[in-house]
Amino acid sequence: MSKPNAFLPDLGAEGMQALMGDALKSVSGLNVSAEVVARLQRDYVEGMTGLWNQALQGLTQAAAGAPAPALSDRRFAAKEWADNPAAYYNAQMYLLNARTLMQMAEAVEGDAKTRARIRFAVQQWVDAMAPSNFLALNPEAQQLALRTQGKSLAAGLQHLLGDARKGHVSQTDEEAFEVGRNVATTEGAVVYENELFQLIEYKALGAKIHERPMLMVPPCINKFYIMDLQPENSLIRYTVEQGHRTFVVSWRNPDASMADKTWDNYIEDAAIRAIQVVQELTGAKTINTLGFCVGGTILATALAVLAARGQQPAQSVTLLTTLLDFSDTGVLDLFIDEAGVQLREMTLGDKSPTGPALLKGQELATTFSFLRPNDLVWNYVVGNYLKGEAPPAFDLLYWNGDATNLPGPMYCWYLRHTYLQDELKLKGRLTVCGEKLDLGAIKAPVYIYASREDHIVPWKAAYASTRIMSGKKRFMLGASGHIAGVINPPAKKKRNYWTNDTLPADAQAWLDGATEVPGSWWTDWSGWLKPLAGALVAAPKAPGNRKYPPIEPAPGRYVRQKA
């Protein structure tokens, strides 16, 4: 058997020092202290020596028939890795190299954002270079190819060619789902539409409904049916079951004809227009409202514009994983700086010499996938292509791959004034639809939900909304991430949430004093909403009314448009 350094150049202590020095010098203007470099050198050499000794011991044990222990990293946990001494050692060396590279990235001296960007870039490279991602280094894929007489490789090639035609790595069996057939199936009708959105009214499931309707504004960077995947996990259906006359905005997937649409258009001609139509259609002076993610940002902006006009149409506001304070935007902050925003403005926005353009949905989808590359990229590269496995049918991942475009000017305004300059929370700083914004002018009570493991809207950033909104507030923290934490129906009896009736200034202080409750936060929200929904009245016999007759059955044609 060859020496361990057959897998890497023969470095030794001096070679390791030179390698680290060259790697660090390649990043202009950044340094690592000599003490840290010396420690990393020492730890690396000790780790490499330990792995070599372990490899020799493993060969002896293998000769005696004793299997090597499985590696804890799930990429290398299969039996084929432990049974192949070279592959087993290669995986261990990769993990040592990956750990050392990340320690180097952590040790770089610089401002917080630069260091975070370096960590992110190094992590991307480390994840991409895993031996499991390459057929020549993956014994699990090799053994499968032998057992199937090459059929797994042939299937993998077909999957690769198919994904190349589609322009993305398949995460699920996309043929298994169809919007309106087995996702987005809650019964209803489109009762209004303009060039930006369709408004869906859902059919009541009982003879009585609350007199005050509910309007939901989903994110415009995704399709609305994340809230209506299957009947058993549909937030829309659950809301209807609780007796609320429910309306949902279904955003149009923009094409070239909408490339010039602005943030003001999305506020005035979509969110505000939806509020007005629901009021006119139901006769309700005030309505309950809900915004999810960017939909919550849009909803709050629209209500602030209306407040500046002397109108308070919201009886309540529910904000799900929503940012109003953008001082902590988590991993997404890595992509935002003045130069980057200016580039977007010059290529997509009003400053573009060739005119406004669309931000393509696949670009957004790829960005979000690479926030979790092992789970959402390389896992499928290995499964789809190296092993020839068809990805399983999964409604959430089907929705995740159903990309949406965004108009360039709207997107650029959002980037600059929220993520970059964090101006939305500042009273009177921004003018939207001709009105000076003040989110504190919204008087309705607010239910603010955040997910504890959310990497897109950090929960402490969502908690900051409690200092912005002036109405009576309730903050709720759920388990899991940005989507799974929200879509958590009570019947599943999964996960948990934290509740605390006090709202200290510090988010961690809130959590320290919170009580953990098993199950879904939906029941807490439903109990909070019920007294705000008004008396029970007879449910309408049909959707819409004379002024707003039904246009087509839900989910409508806008949601079916592909990016």
N, C-alpha and C positions, 0 to 999 in steps of 0.2 A: 504493500500500500504506500502511496506517496506521502510525503510530509504534509502537514496541515497547510503550509504556505504555498502548496500547489494551487490552492483556491484563491490566493491573494499574492501580490508581490511580496518578496522576502524583505520585510521592513526592519524588524528589530526596533530597539528604542530610538536610535537616531533616525531611521526611516519613518517611524511613526511621527516623530516630532516634525520632520520635514513635510509629511503629508498634511498634518494638521495646520502647520504654518501656511502652506500653499493654499489650503482650502479657505482659511480665514482671510488671507491677504486678497483672495479673489473678490471679496466683498469690500468695495471701496469705502474707506473711512471708518471701518469697524474693527474693533480689537477685542482680544480676550487676554485676561491677565496671565502673566507667565506662570503664576502659581496654579491656576486652573488648568493650563495646558499641561504642566508637569503631572498634575494629579490624573488627568484624563489619559496621558501616556502610560502612566504606571498601571492604572486600572485596566486599560486595554490589553497591555502585555500580560498582566496577571490573568485576565479573562481568557485570552487566547491560549496561554499555557495550560490553564485548567481544562479548556475544551479538548486540547490535544491529548492530555493525560486521560481524560474521560473517554475519548475516542479509542485509545489503545485498550483501556479497560473494557470498553464495549465490545471490541473485537474478540477479546478473550471470552467474555460472557456469551457472545453470539456463537462462538465455536462450541461452547458447552450447551447450547440450546436455550439460553436464557434471553428472552426478548428485551429490547431496550424500552425504557419507560416512555409513554406517549408525551409529546410536548404539549404544554398548556395552551399555546397559541393555536386557535382553531384552524388556521390555514395549514398547519403541519400536524394536526392531531390524528389523521388517518393512519391505519396500521401500516400502509405501504411506506410511509416515511420512517417509522421505527425499524422496519425490516430491512431497509437499505442503508448500510453504514455510511456510504458517501453522501447520500441525500440527507440523512439525519445530521451528519456533521455540517453539511452545507447550510441547512436550516438554522442550526445553532450559531454558526459563524455570521449568518445574515442578521440574526437577532442581536448578537453582540455588536456588529457594525452599526445596526440601526440605533441601538441604545446609545452608542458612543457619538454618532452623528447628532442625535437629538440633544445630548448633553453639551456638545459643542455649540449647537444653536441656542440653547438656554444660556450659555456662558457669554455670548456676544454682548459687548457693551454698546449701548445706544439708547435712543428714546424708546418708549414702550411700544409704539406702533411699528417702528422699524424692526424691533426684536420679534414682535408677533408675526410680522410678515416673513421674517427669516425662518421662524419655527414652522410656519405654515408651508413655505416652499420646500424646506427640508423634509417635512413629513410627507408631502406629495411625492417627492423623489423616492424616499424610503419605501413608501407603499407600492409605488410602481415597480421598484426593483426587486420585490419579493420573489424568490425562486419558484414559488407556487404559480406565478403568472406566466412561466415559460415552459413549454412542452419538454424541452431538453433537460430541464431541472426538476420536473414534477413527476415523481415516481408513481403517484396515484393515477395521473392521466395516462402515463406510459403503460401501466399494468392493465388499465381499462381497455386501451387500444389493442393490447395483445389478446385479452379475453374475448373481445368482440371481433377479432380479426380485422381491425381497422375501421369497423363500422362507426365507432364513436368519433373518429377523426373525420370521416366523411360527413357525418351529421353535423359536426362542429363547423366544417367548411360551409355547409349549406346555411347554417345559422349566421355565420359571418357575412356571407354574401347577401343574405336577406336584410341583416342590420345595416350593411353598407348602403343598400338601396333606400332604407328608411331614414338613414342619417343619425341613428342613435343605437346604443346597446339596449336590447330588449330586457326588461326587468320582469315581465310577466307574459303570459300567453294573451296577446292582444286580440286574437280572434275569438276569445272566450267571452268577451263582453261587448255589449252594444248599448249606448246611451238610450234610455227609454224602453229597452227590452229587459235587461237584468241589472242595470244601475240607473239611478234617477227615475224610479218608478212610482213615487208617491203621486196619487191622482190629483190632477188640477188642470188649469188652463191658463194660457197667456192672455191677459186682459188689457195689456198696453205694450206698445213698443215704439222706439225711435231708433235713430242710427247708432246709439250707444248701448242700449239695453232692452231686454224684454222684462216685463213684470209678470210673475206667475202668481196666481191665487190658487191655493190648495183647497180641495174639497173637505168640508167638515166631516168628522167621523162619528158625530153624535147629533142628536136633535137640538142641543143647546150649545151655544158658544159664548165666550166673554164679549161684551159689547165693544171693548177697545181692541183693535187689531194689532198684529205684530208684523213689522217690516224687518227683514233680514238683508244685510248688505255684505255679501261674501267678498273675498279678495279678487281684484281684477287681474291678478297675475296667475290665477288658476280658474278652473271651471267650478261653478257653484255646487256641483253634485258631491263634493267632499262631504257636504252636510246631508246627502241623500244617497249613500252608496247602496245599501241594502235595507229592507224594511226593519231588520232587527238592530241596525246601528245608525239609523237615520235621525239626526237631530231635528230635521224638518218634520218628519212623521211624528216624533215624540212631542214636538210643540203642538202639532195639530191634535194629537191624542189628549193633550192637557186642556183642550177646549179653546184654543186661540185661533182666531181667523188669521191665517198665516199667508204673508206675501213675501216673495223672494226676488231679488234682482238677479237676472241672468245676463251677465255682461256679453256683449258681442265680441267675438274674436277679431280684432282689427285687421283690415286688409289695407291695401295701398290708398284707398279712397279716404281713410281715416288717419293717415300719417301726420296730419297737421293738428290733430286734436290736443288740447292743452289740459292742464290740471283744472282750470276754471270750467272747461266743458264737462269734465267728469263730476264736478261739484254741482254746477247749475243745471246742466241738462240731463244728469243722471240721478245723483243722490237726492237733490232737492226736488227734482221732478217726480221721482218715485214717492217721496213723502207726500207731495201734493195730490198725486193720483190716488194714493191709499186714503187720504182724508176725504177727497171728493167721492170716491167709490163707496166708502163705508158710512160717510156722514159723521165720522168721529172728529172732534176738534183736536184731540191729542191721541197719539199712538205710541205703542211700545216699539222700541227699536233695538236692533242687534247688529254689531259689526264684527267681522272676523278678520284678524290680521290687518292687511292694508285696507280691507273694507271698513274696519273700525276707525282707521285714520281718516278715510274719506267721509264716513258718517259723522265723526266729531267735527271735522272741518265744515261740513254742510250745516250742521246744527249751530255752529258758531256764526256762520254767515247769516243764518236766519235770526239768530239772537241779535245780531247787529241791526237787523231790520225790524226789531221789535216783536219777533215771533218766537214762541216757545212750543213747537209742535210735539215734542217728545214728552210722554208721560214717564218714560224710563229709558235708560241707555244701558245696554249690555255690551261690553268690550271684551272680546276673546283674543288672547295673545296679541295684543295691539300695542304699538308704540305711539306715544304722544310726546314723550321725552326721549330724545335720541342721543343723549350723552353716553349711553352704554348700549351699543348695538351688536355686541358679541363678535362672532367671527366675521360677519359681513362688513364690519368696519375696516377690515384688511384691504378691501377692494375700493375704498372711497378716499380720495384726496383731491386737492384742487386741480392738479394736472389731469387726473382721470376724468373728473367731471367736465373740465373744459374740452377734453377730447370728445366726450359724448355729445356735448353741445355743438361742437364743430362738425360732427359726423351724422348725428341724428336729430338735433334740435333746430331751433329757429336760426342759429348762427351758421348752420351748414350752408356752404356756398351752392350746393346742388338742391337745397330745399329739405324740409323735414323728411325723415324716414322712419320706418318701423324698427323697434328692437325685436328681433326675431325670438319667438318663443323657445326654440331649441337652445339658444344661447343661455337664456335664463335657466332652463332645465339642466343643462350641463353644469352650469355654475353651482346650482344647489346639490347636484349629485356629487360633485367633487368636494363638497363640505364633509362628506362621509364616504371617501373613495373606496375603502375596503368593503363596506356594506352595499354601496349603490353602483360601483363600477367594477372593481377587480373581481369581486365575488361572481359576477355574471360573465366576465371575460373567461374565467376559469371554467365555470359550469357550462356556459353556452358553447364555447369554442374548443377548449381543450378536452372536455369530457363529452361534448355533443349532447348535453342534456337540454331538453326544452324547458324553459322557465315555467314554473307552475302558475296556474290562474290565481290572481290575487287582485281583488277589486281596488284596493288602495294604491297598488303600484300601477294599475291601469290608469287610474286618475292622475297619478304622478307623472305619467308619460304623455298625458293629453295636454300638450303645451299650448300656451296662448301668447300672442304678440302684444306689444304695447306701442302706442304712438310715441315717437321720439320726444316731442316737446313736453308732453305730460310726464314722461319718465325723467327727463332732464330736470324739470322743475322740482319733482319729488326728490331726486338725488341731492340737488344743491340745497334746498331749503329745509330738508329734514335731516338726512344722514350727514351731510357735510357741515351745514351751518346751524343745525338744531334750533331753528327759529319758530317752529310751530307752537311751542309752549310759551313763547314770549308775547305778552299782551301788546297788541298794536304793532308788532314788528312786520307782519305780513299783510298784504292786501290780496284778498281772493274774491272774485266776482264783484269787485268794486267796494268791498267792505273790509275794514280793519278787523283782523281776527283777535278774538279773546275767548279761548276755550273755557275760561272761568265764568263766562256769561251764560253758559248752559246751566239751567237751574234744575234739571231733572235728576232724580236719584240715579246712581250709577252702580252697576254690578261689574266688577273688574276681575276677569279670570286670567291666570297665568299658569304655565306648565313648568314644573321644577327642573326638568332636564332639557328645556327648550334652548337650542343653540341658535335660533333665528331671532327670537324675541326673549332675551334673558329675563327671568322672572322678576329680578330686582328692577329692571328697566320698566317692566309693565307695572310694578308696584308704584313707580314714580308718578303714574297717572293719578294716584290718590292725592298728590299735592297740587295737581293742575285743575281737576274738576271740582266745582264748588258745591254740587248737590250732595245729598246724603249718600255715603259710599259704603259698599261692601266689597272686600277683597277676598278672593278665593284662590288657593294654590292647589293645583292638581298634580298627580304623579305623571311621569313619562314626558314625552316630548311635544313638539309643536302641533302635530296632528293627532297622535295616539292619545295624548292627554285630553284633547278636546272631544274627540269621538270615542266616548267611553260610556255606552248605554248602561243604565242600572241593571237590566236583566242579566248582563254578563257577570255581574258581581266581581269585577276586576279592579285592581289598583286601589287607590285611596286618595284622600284630599285633606288639606289642612285648613282649619277655620280659626279665626280670632276676631272678635267683635271690636277690638281696639285697633287703632291705626297710628302707631308711633311713626315718627319721621324716618326712622331707620328700618329698612326692609328686614334685615337680619333680626332686629329686635322683635318685629312682628312674628317671624317664624319661631323664635325662641319662646314666645308666649303662646304659640298656636297649639291647637288640639288636633291630633291625627284621627281621621274618621275613615273607616273602610267603605269601599264602594265608590259610586259615581257622584260627581258634583252636580249632575243634572237635577237630582232631586232637591238639592239645596236651592239651586237657581229657580226651579219651578215653584218652590214654596215662597221665595222672595218675590217672584213675578205675579203670583196669583192675586194678591190684594191690589195690585196696580192695574189689573186687567178689567176691572169693572164688573157689573152684574151680568148674570147669564141671560141671554136672549135667544130667540129662535134663530137657528142657523139658516142662512140663505138657501133657497131651493136650487140655485144655479150660480156659477161664478160670474163676476162682473155685474154690470147693470146696463141700462139703456145707453148711457153715454160711453161706457167702456165695455162693449160686448166681447165675448170670447173670440180670440183670433185663431187659436189652434190649441190642441191638447198639450199639456206639460209633457216633457220638459222644454218644448219649443225647438225651433230650428237654430237659434243662435248658439246654443251649447253644443250643437253637433258640428259646427264649423271647425275645421282643422287649421292649425297654424301652418 
